[in-house]
Structure formats: C-alpha cells, structure tokens
Amino acid sequence: MEDNTGSNPQSVGLTEKLKSWLSWSWTYVCFIWLTMVLVMIYVLWSPLKLQESLTSASVFLNTLTPKFYVALTGTSSLISGLILIFEWWYFRKYGTSFIEQVSVSHLRPLLGGVESSSTTGLFSSVNGDAEPRPSVSECKVWRNPLNLFRGAEYNRYTWVTGKEPLTYYDMNLSAQDHQTFFTGDTQQLKPEDAVMQKAWRERNPQARIRAAYQAIELNHDCAAAYVLLAEEEATTITEAERLFKKALTIAGKDINLLVYIKRRLAMCARKLGRIKEAVKMMRDLMKEFPLLGMLNIHENLLEALLELQAYADVQAVLAKYDDISLPKSATICYTSALLKARAVSDKFSPEAASRRGLSTAEMNAVEAIHRAVEFNPHVPKYLLEMKSLILPPEHILKRGDSEAVAYAFFHLQHWKRAEGALNLLHCTWEGTFRIIPYPLEKGHLFYPYPGCTETADRELLPAFHEVSVYPKKELPFFILFTAGLCSFTAILAMLTHQFPDLMGVFAKAFFSTLFAPLGFFADKMESFLPSSFWHQLTRI
C-alpha cells in the first residue's frame, strides 16, 4: 500500500513532463512533418510515377463538365450551411461553439493545455489577488422580496393577455419554498400537513386549491391552507388580506408561518394605500425577528418609505444594510444612487457640467450611479423606458435581468418622482462600461459577472420576454468560419453555373499560381544537389 502511494507522484510527474514536452515541441513537429512530406514527394516522384498520375488526373478533371463543379460547390455549401445552423443553435442554447468545446475538451489535455491560469485570472479580486472560482451559490436564485400575488395579480394578467407571466421553473422553486416553510418536520406530519405537502407540488392551480379545502376539512385550524387560498384563489388584494388575517389567528407559534403571513399582510396594506401601517408592520417584523435578514424584509421597507418620500428614513435603513460585509442587491445600490442623484438632479445640466466640471455632490451622485450600474447593468434600460417591463418573477437572480425587472417594476415611479434623476441617469450610466476592465477579467467595484446569469434568467423569465444579456457574447470563430465558407462556396456554385468557361479559366490560373512555389522549390533542389544523390535515394 505504501509503495503504491509513493509511486503515484512519480507517475504523475512523468505524465506532466511528457505533456509539457509535447506542448513545447508541437510547433516544431508540424514544421518537421511538412518538410518530410515535401522531401518524400520529391524522392518518390519517379518511382511512383507521380508525374504520370498527375497528368492522368488533370486529363480526367478536364473531361468533367461544369455541372460536376456546380454540384461539388453546391454540396459543399449545403454541408457548411448545415454545420452553421447547428453551430448557431448550439451557441444560442449553451453559449459556446460545439466544435470549439469538443476541441478544447479532447485536444487541449493532449497538448498540455493549462486551465489553472485562466481560472485564476478570471476570478481575481478587485485588488488583483487571486480568488477561488465562484461556486454554484454565486448564481443562487433568491426569493423576490416583492413578489406579487398569484390570484389577485398574476392570474389577472393571464386573463387579460392570455400569456403566462410565470415559468414552470419559477413556480417549482416556489413550491419547494412553501414545502420547506410550512410543512415542518416530515417525520411527524399531521394528516392536513401531508395533504398540504402534496398540494404545494401540484402543477394545476385548481388541484392546489381543492387540496387546500381538503386540508381545512381535516383541520379547520390549518393555517397553511388559508395561506394557499390567499395566494392563489383570492382575486383581489382585499380578499387575500382577509384570508391572511384568518391564517394569522390560527398560526400558533410556527415562526415560519408567522413571518410569512405578517410580511404578506404588510404588503397587502402597502398595495391598498395604507403605507404608514405597512411601514410599522415591517419595522415590527424586523425587530421581532432580527435574525431573518436573509428574507430581505428591509427591501420591502425601503420601497414603502420611498413611497412616503421619507428620504431620511431611507438613508437610515441604507446606513445599516449598505455595508461592505453584507450582500448587495439592485434595491440597495440603486436606492443609494437615487438619494445622491436627487440632491443634485433638479439643477443638473450636461452643458453646464461640461463647462465648469462636476461639483463634489455631482461627482458623488455619478459615482453612485456607476456603482449601481456595475452591480446590475440591466436596470437603466428599464428605468429609462428603453425596454418594456413585464411582471416580475417570484424568484430573481442577483445582477441578472430578472432582478432588473423586479427592481424597475416597483421603483420606476420613485425615480420619476425625483425631478431630473432619470436625466442624470441617462447622461451618466453608459460611462460605467469605460471603467469596467475588458474582457471583464476583473471587476471594478464588484466581482466579475458570473457566467450563469443568462441561463438562469431564461429559466426564470417567460419566453415572450427578450432577456437582457451582459456582457454580450462574441460569436465563436467556427460560426464565422462556417458562415464564410457557406457563402463562398454558394457564390462559387452560382458563378460556375452562370459562367462555366470563365470559371474554368479562373480555376486553372488559380491552381497554377497555387502550385508555382512547389515547382520553384523542386527546381532549386535539383540545381542545388547532384543528380547522383537523388539517384541513390531513389534506389534505396
């Protein structure tokens, strides 16, 4: 056992040396191989009667009709076109080239490619120090703190437009959340809890509602069933509020249920215009359960305070949660930018700023906007109404398009209320991209953008929404190559069909020019070396 353990490092070291030697010598091997091929062709020119073979081949090619060349170039164009279509589909779905991926996966290890250096460079910190590669949690999907009510809001949208605002992936995540929050210990499930656990997993909304009523029949004090009815059956916010109040009276000491119900009741009060009441409920909830910061109740509070235009209170909340040790969000970054922009935006003029320069307050506002845009670059297009809004999903991906939709849906009105704030944003937000290093190997104020944002956003947002992607992915080389090859061969096929004689003359001139260096090389070799040397080589 010890012998095997001791021999492993030696075998690994030998393999690494072999790979590094192969990688180093690859360039020279190609050159040597090409030289040997040329020498062998020249040496075997007479024994294999290559001259006669070339002559017979040229005679055969001369006997071919133009239709053959049309078919040849047309087939080449068709094949390259099919490859192009497949490459484009694969790139749109997976974000990479299939040929490139296969080449890197199979040829790079053989050639001794090193992956650690690229990985370290891509995920280095702001200060330049190497950081470990982000784990899957970098692209963790979060519950939307301001998610709408299905029955009273999402379903009404479906009734009017005929479109589904939520994806199955998003609803499935919500079902998992509800199971975790409300079913408790699966080892000691009551009959009504077992029914509700099944209800959250149902895909059909009517089946979920029927299961909730079944749970109420088993136990009239099943609070989770009333929560489901408030979320999905209630067609108005008032009706949802009534059901949540009923659930609150029978929730008992279940902390998960209490927090969820109180939060939704505060949101009902906010939607019904009782904003001060909503603010008080949110503050009481945060004091009662201070350890549940992961639920991001402070984002609900910030939105309600902005509606009250209580900007001093908003600044106090930001002072607590806009901390370097706490995770950021679009709500935190853009609300901070809004407060700083509001202080100078009413008198801001791009022309005056270009003449006299930016004041300290204006510089702080611009820097805050740049910080917010770097965190989530998708938000400005929604705030500036350059892109249409949709209903926000029930889950969001931080720094993704889903978070931008959720933020702009609730906060656009607050930006419009601050005079000149959107104008300042319009004048300055694009300057952020001149600060961020390209090709995004490092972030400026935050870490580089995770590579999974586009895929996760496509799962969270409905198909009719055009997902915003940043950074834009450049087309792989093989897509451009196959597109050029397809176009070139198609043009050749068309020209050969229309002008067969002219294309024949052009092809002969092209190939004679192409092989002229080879003939020149052969003539030089014959004049440089004695004929007896070549005669001895041919005899060998």
C-alpha positions as CSV (number, residue, x, y, z in Angstrom):
1,M,0.0,0.0,0.0
2,E,2.8,2.4,0.9
3,D,4.7,1.5,-2.3
4,N,1.7,2.4,-4.5
5,T,1.2,5.7,-2.7
6,G,4.9,6.6,-3.1
7,S,4.9,5.8,-6.9
8,N,1.9,7.8,-7.8
9,P,3.6,11.3,-7.6
10,Q,6.4,10.0,-9.8
11,S,4.0,8.7,-12.5
12,V,2.0,12.0,-12.3
13,G,5.2,14.0,-12.6
14,L,6.3,11.9,-15.6
15,T,2.9,12.5,-17.3
16,E,3.1,16.2,-16.7
17,K,6.7,16.3,-18.1
18,L,5.5,14.4,-21.2
19,K,2.6,16.8,-21.7
20,S,4.8,19.8,-21.3
21,W,7.4,18.4,-23.7
22,L,4.7,17.6,-26.3
23,S,3.2,21.1,-26.0
24,W,6.6,22.7,-26.4
25,S,7.6,20.5,-29.4
26,W,4.2,20.7,-31.2
27,T,5.2,23.8,-33.3
28,Y,8.4,22.2,-34.4
29,V,6.8,18.8,-35.1
30,C,4.4,20.4,-37.5
31,F,7.2,22.1,-39.4
32,I,9.3,18.9,-39.5
33,W,6.3,16.9,-40.7
34,L,5.7,19.3,-43.5
35,T,9.3,19.3,-44.6
36,M,9.4,15.4,-44.6
37,V,6.2,15.3,-46.7
38,L,7.8,17.6,-49.3
39,V,11.0,15.6,-49.3
40,M,9.2,12.3,-49.7
41,I,7.1,13.6,-52.6
42,Y,10.2,14.7,-54.4
43,V,12.1,11.4,-53.7
44,L,9.2,9.2,-54.8
45,W,8.3,11.4,-57.8
46,S,9.9,9.0,-60.3
47,P,9.5,5.5,-58.6
48,L,5.7,6.0,-58.0
49,K,5.3,7.7,-61.4
50,L,3.6,10.7,-59.8
51,Q,4.1,12.8,-62.9
52,E,2.1,10.3,-64.9
53,S,-0.6,10.2,-62.2
54,L,-0.9,13.9,-62.1
55,T,-1.1,14.0,-65.9
56,S,-3.9,11.4,-66.0
57,A,-5.7,13.2,-63.1
58,S,-5.5,16.5,-65.0
59,V,-6.9,14.8,-68.1
60,F,-9.7,13.3,-66.1
61,L,-10.5,16.7,-64.5
62,N,-10.5,18.4,-67.9
63,T,-13.2,15.9,-69.1
64,L,-15.5,16.8,-66.3
65,T,-18.4,19.0,-67.2
66,P,-19.3,22.3,-65.5
67,K,-22.3,20.6,-63.9
68,F,-19.9,18.5,-61.8
69,Y,-18.3,21.6,-60.4
70,V,-21.7,23.2,-59.7
71,A,-22.7,20.0,-57.9
72,L,-19.5,19.9,-56.0
73,T,-19.6,23.6,-54.8
74,G,-23.3,23.3,-54.1
75,T,-22.9,20.3,-51.9
76,S,-20.0,22.0,-50.1
77,S,-22.3,25.0,-49.5
78,L,-25.1,22.8,-48.2
79,I,-22.9,20.9,-45.8
80,S,-21.2,24.0,-44.4
81,G,-24.7,25.6,-44.2
82,L,-26.0,22.7,-42.1
83,I,-22.9,22.9,-39.8
84,L,-23.5,26.7,-39.5
85,I,-27.2,26.1,-38.5
86,F,-26.2,23.5,-35.9
87,E,-23.4,25.7,-34.5
88,W,-25.7,28.7,-34.2
89,W,-28.4,26.7,-32.5
90,Y,-25.8,25.2,-30.1
91,F,-24.4,28.7,-29.4
92,R,-27.8,30.2,-28.7
93,K,-28.7,27.4,-26.3
94,Y,-25.5,26.7,-24.5
95,G,-23.5,29.9,-25.1
96,T,-20.5,28.2,-26.8
97,S,-19.4,26.6,-30.0
98,F,-19.8,22.8,-30.3
99,I,-16.6,22.4,-32.4
100,E,-14.7,24.6,-30.0
101,Q,-15.9,22.8,-27.0
102,V,-15.1,19.4,-28.4
103,S,-11.6,20.6,-29.5
104,V,-10.9,22.1,-26.0
105,S,-12.2,19.0,-24.2
106,H,-10.3,16.4,-26.2
107,L,-7.3,18.2,-27.7
108,R,-6.3,20.6,-25.0
109,P,-5.4,17.9,-22.4
110,L,-3.4,16.1,-25.1
111,L,-1.4,19.3,-25.9
112,G,-0.8,20.0,-22.3
113,G,-3.2,23.0,-22.0
114,V,-3.2,24.7,-18.6
115,E,-6.5,25.7,-17.2
116,S,-5.5,27.0,-13.8
117,S,-4.0,30.2,-15.1
118,S,-7.2,31.2,-16.9
119,T,-9.3,30.3,-14.0
120,T,-7.3,32.4,-11.6
121,G,-7.3,35.4,-13.9
122,L,-11.0,35.3,-14.5
123,F,-11.9,35.2,-10.8
124,S,-9.3,37.5,-9.4
125,S,-10.4,40.1,-6.8
126,V,-10.6,43.8,-7.2
127,N,-7.2,44.3,-5.7
128,G,-5.7,41.8,-8.1
129,D,-5.3,39.0,-5.6
130,A,-6.3,35.5,-6.8
131,E,-9.7,34.3,-5.5
132,P,-11.1,30.8,-5.7
133,R,-13.6,30.1,-8.5
134,P,-17.2,31.0,-7.6
135,S,-19.3,28.1,-6.5
136,V,-22.8,27.4,-7.6
137,S,-24.0,29.8,-4.9
138,E,-22.7,32.7,-7.0
139,C,-25.7,32.1,-9.2
140,K,-28.1,31.3,-6.4
141,V,-31.7,32.2,-7.1
142,W,-33.3,34.3,-4.4
143,R,-37.0,34.7,-3.4
144,N,-38.3,38.0,-4.8
145,P,-39.0,40.1,-1.7
146,L,-41.8,42.0,-3.5
147,N,-43.3,39.1,-5.4
148,L,-46.9,39.6,-6.5
149,F,-50.0,37.6,-5.5
150,R,-50.9,34.8,-8.0
151,G,-54.6,35.0,-7.8
152,A,-55.0,38.8,-7.4
153,E,-52.2,39.9,-9.8
154,Y,-50.5,37.2,-11.9
155,N,-53.8,35.5,-12.9
156,R,-55.5,38.7,-13.8
157,Y,-52.7,39.4,-16.2
158,T,-53.2,36.0,-17.7
159,W,-57.0,36.6,-18.1
160,V,-56.4,39.9,-19.9
161,T,-53.4,39.0,-22.1
162,G,-53.6,35.2,-22.4
163,K,-49.9,35.0,-21.5
164,E,-48.4,33.1,-18.6
165,P,-46.2,35.5,-16.6
166,L,-44.5,32.8,-14.6
167,T,-42.4,29.9,-15.8
168,Y,-42.7,26.4,-14.6
169,Y,-39.2,26.6,-13.2
170,D,-40.1,29.7,-11.1
171,M,-43.3,28.1,-9.8
172,N,-41.5,24.9,-9.0
173,L,-39.0,26.9,-6.8
174,S,-41.9,28.5,-5.0
175,A,-43.4,25.1,-4.4
176,Q,-40.2,23.9,-2.8
177,D,-40.0,27.1,-0.7
178,H,-43.6,26.6,0.6
179,Q,-42.9,23.0,1.4
180,T,-39.9,24.0,3.4
181,F,-41.6,26.9,5.2
182,F,-44.9,25.3,6.0
183,T,-44.7,21.5,6.3
184,G,-42.2,21.4,9.1
185,D,-40.7,18.0,10.2
186,T,-41.6,15.4,7.6
187,Q,-41.3,12.7,10.3
188,Q,-44.2,14.0,12.3
189,L,-46.7,15.1,9.7
190,K,-50.3,15.6,10.6
191,P,-52.9,14.4,8.0
192,E,-53.6,18.0,6.9
193,D,-49.9,18.7,6.6
194,A,-49.5,15.7,4.4
195,V,-52.3,17.0,2.2
196,M,-50.7,20.4,2.0
197,Q,-47.3,19.0,1.2
198,K,-48.9,17.3,-1.8
199,A,-50.8,20.5,-2.6
200,W,-47.7,22.6,-3.0
201,R,-46.3,20.1,-5.5
202,E,-49.4,20.1,-7.7
203,R,-48.9,21.8,-11.1
204,N,-52.6,22.6,-11.7
205,P,-53.8,25.6,-9.7
206,Q,-57.3,24.2,-9.3
207,A,-55.8,21.0,-7.9
208,R,-53.9,23.0,-5.3
209,I,-57.0,24.9,-4.3
210,R,-59.0,21.7,-3.9
211,A,-56.2,20.2,-1.8
212,A,-56.3,23.3,0.5
213,Y,-60.0,22.9,1.1
214,Q,-59.5,19.2,1.8
215,A,-56.9,20.1,4.4
216,I,-59.3,22.6,6.0
217,E,-61.9,19.8,6.2
218,L,-59.4,17.7,8.1
219,N,-58.5,20.6,10.4
220,H,-60.3,23.9,10.4
221,D,-57.2,25.5,12.0
222,C,-54.8,24.6,9.1
223,A,-53.1,28.0,8.6
224,A,-51.0,26.8,5.6
225,A,-54.3,26.0,3.7
226,Y,-55.5,29.6,4.2
227,V,-52.2,30.9,3.0
228,L,-52.5,28.9,-0.2
229,L,-56.1,30.2,-0.7
230,A,-54.9,33.8,-0.1
231,E,-52.1,33.4,-2.6
232,E,-54.0,31.6,-5.4
233,E,-57.8,31.7,-5.0
234,A,-58.3,35.3,-3.8
235,T,-58.9,37.5,-6.9
236,T,-58.5,40.9,-5.0
237,I,-55.9,42.2,-2.5
238,T,-58.7,42.8,0.0
239,E,-59.9,39.2,-0.2
240,A,-56.3,38.0,0.2
241,E,-55.8,40.2,3.2
242,R,-58.9,38.7,4.9
243,L,-57.6,35.2,4.4
244,F,-54.1,36.1,5.7
245,K,-55.7,37.6,8.8
246,K,-57.6,34.4,9.3
247,A,-54.4,32.4,8.9
248,L,-52.6,34.7,11.4
249,T,-55.2,34.0,14.1
250,I,-54.6,30.2,13.9
251,A,-50.9,30.1,13.1
252,G,-49.8,29.4,16.6
253,K,-46.1,29.6,17.4
254,D,-44.9,28.5,13.9
255,I,-42.2,31.1,13.2
256,N,-42.1,30.4,9.5
257,L,-45.8,30.8,9.2
258,L,-45.9,34.0,11.3
259,V,-43.1,35.7,9.4
260,Y,-44.6,34.8,6.0
261,I,-48.1,35.9,7.0
262,K,-47.1,39.2,8.6
263,R,-45.0,40.1,5.7
264,R,-47.7,39.4,3.2
265,L,-50.2,41.4,5.4
266,A,-47.8,44.3,5.3
267,M,-47.6,44.0,1.5
268,C,-51.4,44.0,1.4
269,A,-51.5,47.2,3.4
270,R,-48.9,48.8,1.1
271,K,-50.9,47.8,-2.1
272,L,-54.2,49.1,-0.5
273,G,-52.7,52.5,0.2
274,R,-52.2,52.1,4.0
275,I,-48.5,52.8,3.6
276,K,-47.8,54.1,7.2
277,E,-49.4,51.0,8.6
278,A,-47.3,48.8,6.2
279,V,-44.1,50.6,7.3
280,K,-45.0,50.0,11.0
281,M,-45.7,46.3,10.4
282,M,-42.4,45.8,8.6
283,R,-40.4,47.6,11.3
284,D,-42.1,45.5,14.0
285,L,-41.4,42.3,12.0
286,M,-37.7,43.2,11.7
287,K,-37.5,43.9,15.4
288,E,-39.3,40.8,16.4
289,F,-37.2,38.5,14.1
290,P,-33.8,40.3,13.7
291,L,-32.0,37.1,12.6
292,L,-34.1,36.6,9.5
293,G,-32.2,39.2,7.4
294,M,-31.9,36.6,4.6
295,L,-35.6,37.3,3.8
296,N,-34.7,40.8,2.8
297,I,-37.6,42.4,4.5
298,H,-35.6,45.7,4.5
299,E,-36.2,45.9,0.7
300,N,-40.0,46.0,1.3
301,L,-39.4,48.7,3.9
302,L,-37.2,50.8,1.5
303,E,-39.9,50.7,-1.2
304,A,-42.6,51.7,1.2
305,L,-40.5,54.6,2.7
306,L,-39.7,55.8,-0.8
307,E,-43.5,55.9,-1.5
308,L,-43.9,58.1,1.6
309,Q,-40.9,60.2,0.4
310,A,-39.4,59.7,3.8
311,Y,-35.8,60.0,2.4
312,A,-34.2,60.5,5.8
313,D,-35.6,57.2,7.0
314,V,-34.5,55.6,3.7
315,Q,-30.9,56.8,4.3
316,A,-31.1,55.4,7.9
317,V,-32.0,51.9,6.5
318,L,-29.3,52.1,3.9
319,A,-26.7,53.0,6.5
320,K,-27.5,49.7,8.2
321,Y,-27.7,47.4,5.2
322,D,-25.4,49.0,2.6
323,D,-22.4,47.6,4.4
324,I,-19.4,46.1,2.8
325,S,-19.8,42.9,4.8
326,L,-23.5,42.4,3.7
327,P,-24.6,41.1,0.3
328,K,-25.7,43.7,-2.1
329,S,-28.8,43.9,-4.3
330,A,-30.1,46.2,-7.0
331,T,-32.5,47.7,-4.5
332,I,-29.6,48.7,-2.2
333,C,-27.3,50.1,-4.9
334,Y,-29.9,51.9,-7.0
335,T,-31.7,53.4,-4.0
336,S,-28.4,54.8,-2.7
337,A,-27.8,56.2,-6.2
338,L,-31.3,57.7,-6.2
339,L,-30.8,59.5,-3.0
340,K,-27.5,61.0,-4.1
341,A,-28.9,61.9,-7.6
342,R,-32.0,63.5,-6.0
343,A,-29.7,66.0,-4.2
344,V,-28.3,67.5,-7.4
345,S,-30.5,66.3,-10.3
346,D,-33.0,69.2,-10.2
347,K,-30.3,71.7,-11.2
348,F,-28.1,69.3,-13.2
349,S,-27.3,70.3,-16.8
350,P,-24.9,68.3,-19.1
351,E,-23.8,71.5,-20.9
352,A,-23.1,73.4,-17.7
353,A,-21.2,70.4,-16.2
354,S,-19.0,70.1,-19.3
355,R,-18.1,73.8,-19.0
356,R,-17.4,74.1,-15.2
357,G,-16.8,70.5,-14.3
358,L,-18.7,68.4,-11.8
359,S,-19.1,69.6,-8.2
360,T,-18.4,67.3,-5.3
361,A,-22.1,66.4,-4.8
362,E,-22.5,65.7,-8.5
363,M,-19.4,63.6,-8.6
364,N,-20.7,61.5,-5.7
365,A,-24.0,61.1,-7.5
366,V,-22.3,59.9,-10.7
367,E,-20.0,57.5,-8.8
368,A,-23.1,56.1,-7.1
369,I,-24.8,55.6,-10.4
370,H,-21.7,53.9,-11.8
371,R,-21.6,51.6,-8.8
372,A,-25.2,50.6,-9.2
373,V,-24.8,50.1,-13.0
374,E,-21.8,47.9,-12.4
375,F,-23.7,45.8,-10.0
376,N,-26.6,45.3,-12.3
377,P,-26.2,46.8,-15.8
378,H,-29.7,45.7,-17.0
379,V,-31.7,48.2,-14.8
380,P,-31.1,51.5,-16.6
381,K,-32.9,50.4,-19.8
382,Y,-36.0,49.7,-17.8
383,L,-35.8,52.9,-15.8
384,L,-35.3,54.9,-18.9
385,E,-38.1,53.0,-20.6
386,M,-35.8,51.9,-23.4
387,K,-37.1,48.4,-22.8
388,S,-40.6,47.3,-21.9
389,L,-41.4,46.0,-18.5
390,I,-43.1,42.7,-17.6
391,L,-44.5,41.4,-14.4
392,P,-41.6,40.4,-12.1
393,P,-40.9,36.7,-11.4
394,E,-41.3,35.1,-8.0
395,H,-37.6,34.4,-7.9
396,I,-34.7,36.6,-9.0
397,L,-31.0,36.2,-9.8
398,K,-28.9,38.9,-8.4
399,R,-27.1,41.0,-11.0
400,G,-29.3,39.4,-13.7
401,D,-32.2,40.6,-15.9
402,S,-34.7,39.1,-13.5
403,E,-33.6,41.3,-10.7
404,A,-33.6,44.3,-13.0
405,V,-37.2,43.6,-14.0
406,A,-38.3,43.2,-10.3
407,Y,-36.5,46.4,-9.2
408,A,-37.7,48.6,-12.1
409,F,-41.3,47.3,-11.8
410,F,-41.6,48.7,-8.3
411,H,-39.1,51.6,-8.2
412,L,-39.6,53.3,-11.6
413,Q,-42.2,55.6,-10.1
414,H,-39.8,56.7,-7.4
415,W,-37.2,57.7,-10.0
416,K,-39.8,59.6,-11.9
417,R,-40.8,61.5,-8.7
418,A,-37.3,62.8,-8.2
419,E,-37.0,65.7,-10.6
420,G,-34.1,65.3,-13.0
421,A,-32.9,61.9,-11.6
422,L,-33.7,60.0,-14.8
423,N,-32.0,62.7,-16.8
424,L,-28.8,62.3,-14.7
425,L,-29.0,58.6,-15.1
426,H,-29.4,58.9,-18.9
427,C,-26.4,61.2,-19.1
428,T,-24.0,59.1,-17.0
429,W,-24.9,55.4,-16.9
430,E,-23.1,54.3,-20.0
431,G,-19.9,55.7,-18.7
432,T,-19.7,52.8,-16.3
433,F,-18.6,50.4,-19.1
434,R,-15.5,52.5,-19.7
435,I,-14.4,51.8,-16.1
436,I,-15.0,48.1,-16.1
437,P,-12.0,46.2,-17.4
438,Y,-12.4,44.3,-20.6
439,P,-12.6,41.4,-21.1
440,L,-14.0,41.5,-17.6
441,E,-11.2,39.6,-16.1
442,K,-11.6,41.8,-13.0
443,G,-14.5,43.8,-11.6
444,H,-14.0,47.4,-10.7
445,L,-16.0,47.6,-7.5
446,F,-17.6,44.1,-7.6
447,Y,-16.5,40.7,-8.6
448,P,-16.8,39.7,-12.3
449,Y,-20.2,38.7,-13.7
450,P,-21.0,35.0,-13.2
451,G,-21.3,33.1,-16.4
452,C,-24.6,31.5,-15.5
453,T,-26.7,34.7,-15.4
454,E,-28.1,34.3,-18.9
455,T,-29.1,30.6,-18.4
456,A,-30.8,31.2,-15.1
457,D,-32.7,34.3,-16.3
458,R,-34.0,32.4,-19.3
459,E,-35.4,29.8,-16.9
460,L,-37.0,32.5,-14.6
461,L,-38.4,34.9,-17.2
462,P,-41.2,34.0,-19.6
463,A,-40.5,33.1,-23.2
464,F,-42.1,36.2,-24.7
465,H,-39.6,38.4,-22.8
466,E,-36.3,39.3,-24.6
467,V,-33.7,38.5,-21.9
468,S,-31.0,41.2,-21.5
469,V,-27.5,39.8,-21.6
470,Y,-24.3,41.4,-20.3
471,P,-21.6,41.1,-21.2
472,K,-22.6,40.4,-24.8
473,K,-21.1,37.1,-26.0
474,E,-18.9,37.4,-29.1
475,L,-19.6,34.9,-31.9
476,P,-17.2,32.0,-31.8
477,F,-14.6,31.6,-34.6
478,F,-16.2,28.5,-36.0
479,I,-19.5,30.2,-36.6
480,L,-17.9,33.0,-38.5
481,F,-15.7,30.4,-40.4
482,T,-18.6,28.2,-41.4
483,A,-20.7,31.3,-42.4
484,G,-17.9,32.5,-44.6
485,L,-17.3,29.0,-46.1
486,C,-21.0,28.5,-46.8
487,S,-21.3,31.9,-48.5
488,F,-18.1,31.5,-50.5
489,T,-19.0,28.0,-51.9
490,A,-22.5,29.2,-52.7
491,I,-21.1,32.1,-54.7
492,L,-18.7,29.7,-56.5
493,A,-21.6,27.4,-57.3
494,M,-23.7,30.2,-58.7
495,L,-20.8,31.7,-60.8
496,T,-19.9,28.2,-62.1
497,H,-23.4,27.6,-63.2
498,Q,-23.8,31.0,-64.9
499,F,-20.2,31.4,-66.4
500,P,-18.7,27.9,-66.8
501,D,-16.0,28.8,-69.3
502,L,-14.8,31.8,-67.5
503,M,-14.7,30.0,-64.1
504,G,-12.7,27.2,-65.8
505,V,-10.0,29.6,-66.9
506,F,-10.0,31.2,-63.5
507,A,-9.7,27.8,-61.7
508,K,-6.7,26.8,-63.9
509,A,-5.0,30.1,-63.3
510,F,-5.6,29.8,-59.6
511,F,-4.2,26.3,-59.2
512,S,-1.2,27.0,-61.4
513,T,-0.4,30.0,-59.2
514,L,-1.0,27.9,-56.1
515,F,1.4,25.2,-57.1
516,A,4.0,27.5,-58.6
517,P,6.1,27.7,-55.3
518,L,6.2,23.9,-55.2
519,G,7.6,23.7,-58.7
520,F,10.1,26.5,-57.9
521,F,11.2,24.6,-54.8
522,A,11.7,21.4,-56.8
523,D,13.8,23.2,-59.5
524,K,16.0,24.7,-56.8
525,M,16.5,21.4,-55.1
526,E,17.6,19.8,-58.4
527,S,20.0,22.5,-59.2
528,F,21.5,22.5,-55.7
529,L,22.0,18.8,-55.2
530,P,23.9,16.5,-57.6
531,S,21.7,14.1,-59.7
532,S,23.7,11.1,-58.4
533,F,22.5,11.8,-54.9
534,W,18.9,11.7,-55.9
535,H,19.6,8.6,-58.0
536,Q,21.0,6.8,-54.9
537,L,18.0,7.9,-52.8
538,T,15.5,6.5,-55.4
539,R,17.4,3.2,-55.4
540,I,17.1,3.0,-51.6
